Amino acid sequence: MRLGSLELESNLFLSPLAGYTNLPFRLVLRELGGLGLATTDLVNARSLLEKRDKAFKLIETRPADQPLAVQLFGSVPEEMRDAAVFLQSTGIASVDINMGCPVRKVCKVGGGSAMMTELSRTASLVRMMVDAVKIPVTAKMRLGWDDRNITAPELACALEDVGVAAVFVHGRTREQGFGGTVNLEGIRAVVQAVKRIPVIGNGDITTPQAAKQMLEATGCAGISIGRGAFYDPWIFRRTRQYLADESAAERIAEPPFAERIRVMCRHFDLMIEVFGEDLGCRMFRKVAPWYAKRFGPASEFNRHVVRISTAAEFKQVLEGYIRWRQQFLDDKGELHPKFQPAPMVASFMQPAVAERQNIPVPKGPVEVW
Ligand SMILES: Cc1cc2nc3c(=O)[nH]c(=O)nc-3n(C[C@H](O)[C@H](O)[C@H](O)COP(=O)(O)O)c2cc1C
């Protein structure tokens, strides 16, 4: 898989998830394998140029966190260009431009989804960035503003002409938010519209089988996974194995409880290391319940973990939970079948579409992403 001059080990990408795709999460995912390119949360280009602490914390990285893309948002061409030049000077592997964010604060100033509605203005902004750096510049978009304005194919073509190395497409419109089904036909239309550049499909990939289905149905060159990595940080490795050998389906089953706990604890330790005990614990309050979604019964865990303030409290909550969970286990120490979490099914996978519930979206200011 290539993005311009950048050669990647796999065609599997981590989607930006504001508030989550920080250094600790990326390191955990990379340790588990299969990931081609990880990205930061979206970073305000102007804040970066003004050297704000918040922006610098978002781009914090380490040698083990390579290759790394930084996602920029903004609408002032000179600021976006200068921010890209700065990122290149720090050794960042590629720069992604946010064209999908539906949040009013971002759109109001002409950034995020608003960029999809102003083709020529957007193309000239992107040209300025591409001309200023050697590293690949990519763009992440939705299918369009709403059903009546599906602009992604046209926008992708315009961006290809000004030199972007790839486009990432979330198969929903801005109006859809996170509801409804991911539109594979819509992603396919983008793949067919561009001449050379890779199109990376995105939306609702929660299993290796769903990744394969999206690749086959759309012809896209790679897959980008966001929320699926919350449930299953092993999804990149599992998907890579599955794509290489479909008969491996049995061997790539979801990991057992003990491995989930090990990885969650590693994530927690890295949060403390990178953000300090107080902030790290507070941030982990919203991360831990995502791991718990695949634990089986977890109400006891969720009730307490959202209050942790120290590493000792986290340890105590976990030990208490592991004792409490024993009542749901059989003689072999496995969850009784009736307590096992239901298999994950992507919105576009037949035949379960009608019955499927949406993947939850974390609460907070980014819930309308
Ligand atoms: C909490 C949250 C934060 C997000 N933050 C960003 C962001 O910073 N930049 C961006 O382009 N997309 C962002 N998105 C959209 C995701 O990158 C992705 O396109 C979307 O979640 C669909 O993919 P998924 O079903 O694999 O999660 C965010 C989504 C969520 C749920």
The ligand as a Tripos MOL2 file, in Angstrom:
@<TRIPOS>MOLECULE
LIG
   31    33     1     0     0
SMALL
NO_CHARGES

@<TRIPOS>ATOM
      1 C1        -15.8240   10.1400   19.0840 C.3       1 LIG1
      2 C2        -15.5280   10.3610   17.6380 C.ar      1 LIG1
      3 C3        -14.5850   11.2950   17.2750 C.ar      1 LIG1
      4 C4        -14.3000   11.5420   15.9280 C.ar      1 LIG1
      5 N1        -13.3340   12.4300   15.6020 N.ar      1 LIG1
      6 C5        -13.0060   12.6310   14.2960 C.ar      1 LIG1
      7 C6        -11.9580   13.5270   13.9270 C.ar      1 LIG1
      8 O1        -11.2860   14.1260   14.7740 O.2       1 LIG1
      9 N2        -11.7100   13.6930   12.5970 N.ar      1 LIG1
     10 C7        -12.4120   13.0240   11.6270 C.ar      1 LIG1
     11 O2        -12.1490   13.1910   10.4380 O.2       1 LIG1
     12 N3        -13.3780   12.1430   11.9550 N.ar      1 LIG1
     13 C8        -13.6730   11.9240   13.2540 C.ar      1 LIG1
     14 N4        -14.6410   11.0080   13.5810 N.ar      1 LIG1
     15 C9        -15.2190   10.1810   12.5120 C.3       1 LIG1
     16 C10       -14.4300    8.8710   12.3910 C.3       1 LIG1
     17 O3        -13.0970    9.1030   11.9820 O.3       1 LIG1
     18 C11       -15.0630    7.9000   11.3830 C.3       1 LIG1
     19 O4        -15.1330    8.5090   10.1240 O.3       1 LIG1
     20 C12       -16.4620    7.4710   11.8040 C.3       1 LIG1
     21 O5        -16.5170    7.1770   13.1900 O.3       1 LIG1
     22 C13       -16.9410    6.2440   11.0240 C.3       1 LIG1
     23 O6        -16.0410    5.1780   11.1710 O.3       1 LIG1
     24 P1        -16.2520    3.9990   12.2690 P.3       1 LIG1
     25 O7        -17.6360    3.4610   12.0680 O.co2     1 LIG1
     26 O8        -15.1730    3.0080   11.9320 O.co2     1 LIG1
     27 O9        -16.0980    4.6120   13.6160 O.co2     1 LIG1
     28 C14       -14.9620   10.7930   14.9240 C.ar      1 LIG1
     29 C15       -15.9090    9.8500   15.2990 C.ar      1 LIG1
     30 C16       -16.2090    9.6130   16.6310 C.ar      1 LIG1
     31 C17       -17.2080    8.5720   16.9950 C.3       1 LIG1
@<TRIPOS>BOND
     1     1     2 1
     2     2     3 ar
     3     2    30 ar
     4     3     4 ar
     5     4     5 ar
     6     4    28 ar
     7     5     6 ar
     8     6     7 ar
     9     6    13 1
    10     7     8 2
    11     7     9 ar
    12     9    10 ar
    13    10    11 2
    14    10    12 ar
    15    12    13 ar
    16    13    14 ar
    17    14    15 1
    18    14    28 ar
    19    15    16 1
    20    16    17 1
    21    16    18 1
    22    18    19 1
    23    18    20 1
    24    20    21 1
    25    20    22 1
    26    22    23 1
    27    23    24 1
    28    24    25 2
    29    24    26 1
    30    24    27 1
    31    28    29 ar
    32    29    30 ar
    33    30    31 1
@<TRIPOS>SUBSTRUCTURE
     1 LIG1         1 GROUP 0 **** ****
